[in-house]
Amino acid sequence: MNIALWVVQILLGVAFLGAGVMKSTKSKEDLAPKMPWVNDYSLGTLRLVGVTELLAGIGLILPWATGIAPILTPLAASGLVVIMVLAAVVHARRKEYPGIATNVVLGALALFVALGRF
């Protein structure tokens, strides 16, 4: 089980690190072709989502790997579950159903990590 948790933590961590860096550094115009929902939100909100995903990606891996404040790993995973639920709501309102499927998968993986590490 520990190996499965580590594999999921690393995959999710890398995915959210990448997404977080992208959302917190690129302009709305650069993101809009692949993420049309960004046009519905302010740049500040977009940056907040990006930084939150970036920190959660770090939190999935670093605390558990170093043994320093390992409680942060399941907390980061729990936060990602919340983010994925909210993202699914945004996609549902915009009728972007493939986005909901992605959010459900990522949320379920984050929930697996949260439960496994608590």
N, C-alpha and C positions, 0 to 999 in steps of 0.2 A: 504494500500500500504506500509506503514511503517513497518508493521509486515512481509510482504513478503520480503521486502528489507533486514530486519534484518536476517531472516531465510537464505536467499541466502548469505548474507555477512558472517555469521557464518560458514555455510557449506563450502563456498569457502575458507574462512580464515583458517579453520582447514585443509582442503585438501592441500592448498599451504604451510602452515606451515610444515606439515608432509613431503611433497615432497621436500621442501627447505632444511629441516634438513637432509634428506636422501642424497640429491645430494651434499650438502656441507660438509658432514662428512664421507661418505663411499667411499671406493676405487672404481676405475673403474671396477676392477675385481668382486667386490661384486654386482655392479649395472648391469653389462653387461647381465646376464642371463634374467633379466626382461626388461631391456632397452638396446637393442643392439646398438642403435644409439650412445651411449656414446663412443664406440670405434672409432668413426669418429672425435672426438673432443679432444682437450688437457684437461688435468686435470684442468688447470686454467679456461678454458671456462666452464667446468662442474661446478666448484666452483662458478663462476660468476652467472650462471643460478640458482644455488641453493640458493645463498645469495639473489639474486633478488626476487626469489619466496618467500623466508622466510620473507623478508622485506615487500613484497606486501601483504602477508597473515596477518602480523601484521597491516599494513596500512588499510586493509579492515575493521578492527574491532576497534582498539584502538582509533584513532582520533575521530571517530564519537561517540563512547561510552563515552569518557571523555569530549568531547566538546573542546579539545585542538587542534587547527589547523584542524578542521573538513574537510577542503578542501582537505586534504591528502587522505581521503577515496575515493572520485571519481577519484582522480589522480592515486591512487594505482590500482583501478579497470581498468582504462584506460590503464595503463602499462601492466596489465595482458592480456588485449585484444591484445595488440601488441605482447606480448610473445606467446600467443596462435596462432596468425597468423603465426609467424615465426616458431613455432613448427610444425604447419600443413605443411608448406613448406618443412621442414626437413623430415617429414614422407612421404610426396608425392614423394620426390626425392628417398627415400628408398623403395617406394612402400609398405609402412606399413599403409594400408587403415583404419584398426580399430583405429589406433592412431589419424588419421585425424578426425574421428567421435568424439573421446573424446575431442580433441582440439576445435572443433566447439561447442560442448555443453558447455565446460568450458568458452570459449570465449563469447558465447551468454549470459551466466549467469553474467559474469563480465561486459559485455556491459549493461545489465539490471541494475546492481548496479551503474555503472558510470552515466548512464542517469537519473536514479532515484535520485541519490544524488547530481548531479549538479543542 
